[in-house]
Amino acid sequence: MNLQTFSAVTIALLILTAAAAAQSTPVSSLTERLDPNTKEWTKVQQTTFEYNEDEQQEYSLSQIWNATDAEWTNNIQCYNTYDQRGALIVSECQAWNEAMDQWFNAQRIEIEYQGNQKSSVSSLNWNTASQDWDLIETKPLSFGNADAKSNTLLLWDHLQTVSNDFDAFGRKTLSTSTSHTQGMERKLRTTFKYNDGTAKTSLTPDARLRNYPNPVVNTTQFAFELVEQADVLIQVFNAQGKQIAALSETTLSAGAHEMAFDASDLSSGFYLFTLTANGSRLASNTMVVAAR
């Protein structure tokens, strides 16, 4: 089975969340897709969250549903580290290699502060040759107080993409870009369950944007579906939000499509790719370029 990262995984990778408020914290999320034939919701991906004694999110594990074997398959796991003030300072993620049946280091985010204000975020990718982290870029930031318990960091702040946030009760909610092609159906739903027994469900549009194989070694295929004829643009961004590639096609018909992408020149780590049709961004997703 090819690893595929879906919308909820994109949320976990693009947004590093600090601790939620004490009243209620999410313990798990489940993303499902509406089957157009049976009109039933089918499993896609699940994420579980673990917290330290200060109710700060310390660990998250995302898994994708293997319908063939009827079981969950590991995908991404992330560990968060906080300083004595409770400010998020490091988030380190690993990707699951199904062929080797093991985790491998993928990306590390380090956050610096000036007083209670975030001052910069550094992105690092794992170097298998040196067995150490390579600094990719340090980006200046100004994103609110370090001691705020409802604290989020959006790395791709200039993109309209899926993001996490916390409501007034400390519950994680789901917000998505509202721009999409007219007639685009909302076919994905994500349900967050909380430690107080409550749950919250959100619906999002589904263009079935994905890539395979994932993780990527040299080449991959971007796959997506259109509900109407459209001019299509797929953009690829690195961990700093810089566009590194763009693939375009004119006048694609409604239905399923694929576009090939050569990733042989990319360094290992996480990348964001987005789908735009007729000028409206439909979906975003993430891919992992494996260490070579």
Sequence and secondary structure as in RCSB ss.txt:
>XXXX:A:sequence
MNLQTFSAVTIALLILTAAAAAQSTPVSSLTERLDPNTKEWTKVQQTTFEYNEDEQQEYSLSQIWNATDAEWTNN
IQCYNTYDQRGALIVSECQAWNEAMDQWFNAQRIEIEYQGNQKSSVSSLNWNTASQDWDLIETKPLSFGNADAKS
NTLLLWDHLQTVSNDFDAFGRKTLSTSTSHTQGMERKLRTTFKYNDGTAKTSLTPDARLRNYPNPVVNTTQFAFE
LVEQADVLIQVFNAQGKQIAALSETTLSAGAHEMAFDASDLSSGFYLFTLTANGSRLASNTMVVAAR
>XXXX:A:secstr
      HHHHHHHHEEE    TT  EEEEEEEEE TTT  EEEEEEEEEEE TT  EEEEEEEEEETTTTEEEEE
EEEEEEE TTS EEEEEEEEEETTTTEEEEEEEEEEEEETTEEEEEEEEEEETTTTEEEEEEEEE   SBTT SS
 EEETTTTS   EEEE TTS EEEE      TT    EEEEEEETTS EEEEEE     EEESSSBSSEEEEEEE
ESS EEEEEEEE TTS EEEEEEEEEE SEEEEEEEE TTS SEEEEEEEEETTEEEEEEEEEE   
